[in-house]
Amino acid sequence: MSLLKQEIENHLYTHILPFWIKLKDTEQGGFFGKVNFDLTVDKKAEKGGIAASRFLWSFSAAYRITKKAEYLECAHHAYNFLVKKVYDHEHEGLFWQVDYTGKPIEDQKHIYTQSFGIYALSEYYRVTLKEEALEYAQKIFRLIEMYGFDGVNNAYKEEFDRQWKEVPNDKLSENGVIADITTNTHLHVLEAYTNLYKATKSDEVKERLTNLIELFYKKIYNDKTRYLDVFFDREWNPLLNLKSFGHDIEASWLIDDALKVINLSNERYIQMVIDIAYNIADAAILEDGSLANEQHENDIDYTRIWWVQAEAIVGFQNAYERTNDKRFLRLVEGLWTYIKNHIVDHREGGEWFWSVEADGRPTERAIAESWKTPYHNSRFCLEMIERMGKK
């Protein structure tokens, strides 16, 4: 494991983070919104609210683990853009999308976006103890609970207009359905509240986090198939027979992280975490060591998505820590070998490809854009550095 740790540390410090640092927009704030597949930078591309939050989280967390000053400086830079440009000081909450100067161009308020705001602001507070950052995180928490939580159906809603009137969930629905409830939003609310609890130790946050874990167990996790359902109507009826392998293995370790943070030792929940990991290991690991993307009905998508591989490593490492089953260590090593050989963009100035097609070709999609930021792969590195022990 020491060689693996050394390789991952080196990759984070010399390949991933330097790529994103170079995208710092010193004129307009934040980070440039797009790097095309040919590695040209589009300095006038839009900047997403989710992306802005993910930049803030990534550099804050990198500083927390490494104490390298350049990462803290980038975190300060990301924070200033988020609170000055992406936060709506008239109607509160984070915009979906702003232009390259920071003017809102898609002013919807999505609970998914707000979650990442909490996640990032909590992390920034943890490394700076800047009270303003925590106040913003708590303000967004109250917005989610006020507007985003449906107490009747015990579910978090999805999409709102700028004035917080609920609208159809166009932003986070796929596969031909418009979902009133998504596992993805619930997962990232859970992730956000976990980090907010780390920052505050608030009893209110703990209560909401406990409720979310129970929601995953009772409503989202299917104990017969050992998969998480993905899209639901307002009454929690699943809309599709869809299995998202990447979200499942990501949920396995994020739910477990929440359990550990609030010190909730519940055998039902722990078994769910373990069963999900075994299920994905059995169903979605391919012969080359990578993880397939998803399955709709009987149709499996064999595209190797960058974030799916990254989250799978953390998920299987966590499963090893829970079970001591060395099968999970072998899966971690296989995934890392696949990432090094196929997902990492070894071109001068490259980072990671968005994905690799079933035939082995890199997908010709932007290397950086609103949905592709340092969050998933820097987090995989930071998690593994922490889990394998600091030097």
Secondary structure by P-SEA (a helix, b strand, c coil): caaaaaaaaaaaacccaaaaaaaccccccccccccccccccccccbbbaaaaaaaaaaaaaaaaacccaaaaaaaaaaaaaaacccccccccccccccccccccccccccaaaaaaaaaaaaaaaaacccaaaaaaaaaaaaaaaaccccccccccccccccccccccccccccccccccccaaaaaaaaaaaaaaaaacccaaaaaaaaaaaaaaacccccccccccccccccccccccccccaaaaaaaaaaaaaaaaaaccccaaaaaaaaaaaaaaaacccccccccccccccccccccccaaaaaaaaaaaaaaaaacccaaaaaaaaaaaaaaacccccccccccccccccccccccccccccccccccaaaaaaaaaaaaaccc
